[in-house]
Amino acid sequence: MIQAGIAQPYVEAAPARLPDAKWAVSVWSIDKQPYIAASCSSCGNRVQFTGPTAHRTQQFRHCGVSENAPEHIQEQYVEQRANWKPRPVPQPVVTEIPMFDLKHF
């Protein structure tokens, strides 16, 4: 039947990926701003997010699912964010450029 094209050989489907997310709270090396990081060993997706509401609004999408950060990660993030002080933004240096005196031309 296979040679005649009536049937197809049986091919076992690949096993479904099981979500295996790992979560952590860390800090950027430059300004020590906290961020939430997640990675999945099943599909290889990774994400990092930060911001005042990132722990509530951002999701990690992987293996066909969307996950919010676990409660204990959210609590760690909120605590570290409360203790974080943003670096001051450097102010631009403004210098006056002397105008040409057109009388001399």
C-alpha positions in Angstrom: 0.0 0.0 0.0 2.9 2.3 0.7 4.5 1.6 -2.7 1.2 2.2 -4.4 0.8 5.6 -2.6 -2.4 4.6 -0.9 -0.8 4.8 2.6 2.0 6.7 4.4 4.5 5.1 6.7 3.9 5.7 10.4 6.2 8.4 11.8 6.2 8.9 15.5 5.6 12.5 16.5 8.2 14.3 18.4 7.4 14.6 22.1 5.7 17.8 23.1 8.0 20.3 24.8 7.3 20.8 28.5 7.7 24.3 29.8 10.7 24.5 32.1 11.2 28.2 33.0 13.9 29.4 35.4 13.4 32.8 37.0 15.8 35.2 38.7 16.2 38.8 39.8 19.6 40.4 39.0 21.1 43.9 38.4 22.7 45.6 35.4 26.4 46.0 35.8 26.4 49.7 34.7 23.9 51.4 36.9 22.8 48.5 39.2 19.2 48.7 38.0 17.3 45.5 38.9 15.7 43.4 36.3 13.8 40.1 36.0 15.4 37.4 33.9 13.8 34.1 32.7 14.9 31.3 30.5 13.5 28.0 29.3 15.7 24.9 28.9 13.0 23.2 26.7 12.8 25.8 23.9 15.8 28.0 24.6 13.8 31.3 24.8 15.2 33.9 27.2 13.9 37.3 28.3 15.0 40.2 30.6 12.7 43.0 31.6 12.8 46.0 33.9 10.7 49.0 34.7 8.4 50.2 37.5 5.6 47.8 36.7 7.5 45.0 34.9 6.8 42.5 37.6 3.1 42.8 37.0 2.8 43.6 33.3 5.5 41.6 31.5 5.1 37.9 30.6 7.6 35.3 29.4 6.3 33.5 26.3 7.8 30.1 25.5 6.8 26.6 24.6 3.3 27.9 23.6 2.6 29.4 27.0 2.7 32.8 28.6 3.9 33.0 32.2 4.0 35.8 34.8 6.9 36.0 37.1 6.4 33.8 40.3 5.3 35.7 43.4 8.7 35.3 45.2 10.5 36.8 42.2 8.0 39.7 42.1 8.6 40.4 45.8 12.4 40.3 45.3 12.2 42.6 42.3 9.9 45.1 44.2 12.3 45.2 47.1 15.4 45.7 45.0 13.7 48.3 42.8 12.7 50.2 46.0 16.3 50.3 47.1 17.7 51.3 43.7 18.6 54.9 43.0 18.9 55.9 39.3 22.1 57.5 38.2 21.7 61.3 37.6 21.4 62.1 34.0 24.4 64.2 32.9 23.5 67.7 31.8 24.8 68.8 28.4 27.6 71.2 28.4 26.7 74.4 26.6 29.4 76.7 25.4 29.1 80.0 23.7 30.6 80.3 20.3 31.8 83.8 19.6 30.2 85.3 16.6 32.3 86.9 13.9 32.5 90.6 13.9 31.5 91.4 10.3 33.1 94.9 10.5 36.5 93.3 9.8 35.5 91.6 6.5 
